[in-house]
C-alpha cells in the first residue's frame, strides 16, 4: 500500500510536468472563444429603471464578438445566442464543448435583492389600547456598484469528468496516438490522475483569466468586487477555462446608464479584449 502511494505521487508529478508543458506535448493555441450573453427570452426578469439584464448582456456580447474578430483575426468567435431567445444553461456550455472552445466567457449584469420588511402604518384602538397596524415595504439598494468575476467552485469539478473523457476519446482514432500521447492509457490510475490534472489546469487558467479581467475593470476606474468561486451550473461542465463576469449593477442607476451608454460599452469591451490578449499571450507561451 505504501509503495502504491509512492508510485502514485511519482506519476502525479511526472504527469503534472507533462500537462504544464502544453497539454499532451502539443503546441497550445487559443483558437476558439465562446461568448455567452446571459439569460434571454422568457428568462429576463432582472431589470433596472429602464433596461433589462438580458438585453444589455446581449448587446455587450455582440459588441465584444465584433471587436474581438477585428482585433484578433485568427480567433473564431461563437455566440451562444445572437437574439432574444431562451437557451438552457446546459446547452450554453455544450455549445462551447462541442466547438472544442479554448475559452468561455459568460456576460451578466448584477442586481441587488429586494428586501421585504414590515413597518407600522398606523395605530388603532382595541379595547381601549393602541394596537399597531403594519404594512409590508419592499426596498432595494441602489448604491451598490462594481464588477466581479466567477469561476466554477471546486465542489463541481467532478461534473467535468465525462466531458473531458468524451473530448479525449477522439485521440484513440488517430493512427499514432500512442506516440502522440505517450503515457496516456484510458481507464487506468494514470489516466485518472491526468484527468484530475486537466480539471485543475482548467480551474487554474480560469482563475488566472478572471484575475486579468478584474484588473482591466480596475484600470478603467471600476470598483473591484473580486474573483469568486461559486457553484454555477453554466460553468460546471466546461471542458475549458470558463468564467462568468458581472459587468456592473443594473440596480444602480449610474451603472445602468454607464452600461447602456456607447462610452461604457466601449470601455467594458476594450477591457475584456485586453484581458483576453494578455491571457492568450501567457497561455501560449508560459503555461
Residue pairs with C-beta under 8 A, 6 or more apart in sequence:
8 189
8 193
11 189
11 190
11 193
12 193
12 197
14 183
15 183
15 190
15 193
15 194
15 197
16 197
18 24
18 25
18 183
19 194
19 197
19 198
19 201
20 201
20 287
22 28
22 287
23 198
23 201
24 171
24 180
24 181
24 184
25 180
25 181
25 182
26 180
28 283
28 284
28 287
29 102
29 284
30 75
30 102
30 103
30 279
30 280
30 283
30 284
31 74
31 75
31 76
31 102
32 75
32 76
32 77
32 78
32 99
32 100
32 101
32 102
32 103
33 68
33 75
33 76
33 77
33 78
33 101
33 102
33 103
33 104
33 105
33 276
34 77
34 78
34 79
34 80
34 95
34 96
34 99
34 101
34 103
34 104
34 105
35 61
35 64
35 65
35 68
35 77
35 78
35 79
35 80
35 105
35 107
36 61
36 79
36 80
36 81
36 92
36 96
36 104
36 105
36 106
36 107
36 234
37 54
37 57
37 58
37 60
37 61
37 62
37 79
37 80
37 81
37 107
38 53
38 54
38 57
38 106
38 107
38 108
38 109
38 244
39 46
39 53
39 54
39 57
39 108
40 54
40 58
40 81
40 83
40 84
40 85
40 86
40 87
41 54
41 84
41 85
41 86
41 87
42 86
43 54
43 86
44 52
44 53
44 54
44 55
44 84
46 52
46 53
46 54
46 109
46 111
46 250
47 53
47 250
48 250
48 251
48 252
48 253
48 256
49 253
49 256
50 256
51 250
51 256
51 259
51 260
52 250
53 108
53 109
53 111
53 250
54 84
55 84
56 109
56 250
56 259
56 260
57 107
57 108
57 109
58 81
58 82
58 83
58 84
59 265
60 107
60 247
60 259
60 265
60 268
60 269
61 79
61 107
62 79
62 82
63 265
63 269
64 105
64 107
64 269
64 272
64 273
65 77
65 79
67 269
67 270
67 273
68 75
68 77
68 273
68 276
69 75
69 77
71 273
71 277
72 273
72 276
72 277
72 280
78 95
78 96
78 99
78 101
80 87
80 91
80 92
80 95
80 96
81 87
89 233
89 234
90 233
90 237
92 106
92 234
93 104
93 234
93 235
93 236
93 237
93 238
93 242
94 237
96 104
96 238
96 239
96 240
96 242
97 163
97 167
97 237
97 238
97 239
97 240
100 167
101 240
102 240
102 241
103 209
103 240
103 241
103 242
103 276
103 279
104 235
104 238
104 240
104 241
104 242
104 243
105 242
105 243
105 245
105 272
106 234
106 235
106 242
106 243
106 244
106 245
107 245
107 247
108 244
108 245
108 246
108 247
109 246
109 247
109 248
109 249
109 250
109 259
110 148
110 246
110 248
110 249
110 250
110 251
111 249
111 250
111 251
112 140
112 141
112 142
112 144
112 249
112 251
113 140
114 138
114 139
114 140
115 138
115 139
115 140
116 136
116 137
116 138
117 136
117 137
117 138
117 139
118 134
118 135
118 136
118 137
119 134
119 135
119 137
120 132
120 133
120 134
121 132
121 133
121 134
121 135
122 132
122 133
123 130
123 131
123 132
123 133
124 130
124 131
124 133
125 131
140 251
141 251
142 251
142 252
142 253
143 252
144 249
144 251
144 252
145 223
145 248
145 249
145 252
145 254
145 255
146 222
146 223
146 224
146 225
146 248
146 249
147 214
147 217
147 222
147 223
147 224
147 225
147 245
147 246
147 247
147 248
148 214
148 224
148 225
148 226
148 227
148 228
148 245
148 246
149 210
149 213
149 214
149 227
149 228
149 243
149 244
149 245
149 246
150 210
150 227
150 228
150 229
150 230
150 232
150 235
150 243
150 244
150 245
150 246
151 203
151 206
151 207
151 210
151 227
151 228
151 229
151 230
151 235
151 242
151 243
151 244
152 203
152 206
152 229
152 230
152 231
152 232
152 235
152 236
152 238
152 242
153 229
153 230
153 231
153 232
154 203
154 229
155 231
156 231
156 232
156 235
156 236
157 199
157 200
157 203
159 236
159 237
160 199
160 202
160 236
160 237
160 238
160 239
161 195
161 199
163 237
163 238
163 239
164 195
164 198
164 199
164 239
165 186
165 195
167 239
168 186
171 177
171 180
171 181
171 184
172 186
174 180
183 190
184 190
184 191
184 194
185 191
201 287
202 238
202 239
202 240
202 241
202 242
205 241
205 279
205 283
205 287
206 235
206 241
206 242
206 243
207 227
208 241
208 279
208 282
209 241
209 243
209 275
209 276
209 279
210 227
210 243
210 245
211 227
212 275
212 278
212 279
213 243
213 245
213 271
213 272
213 275
214 224
214 226
214 227
215 275
216 271
216 272
216 274
216 275
217 224
217 271
218 224
219 271
220 267
220 268
220 270
220 271
222 248
225 246
232 244
234 244
235 242
235 243
235 244
245 272
247 259
247 268
248 255
248 256
248 258
248 259
248 268
249 255
249 256
250 256
250 259
257 264
258 264
259 265
259 268
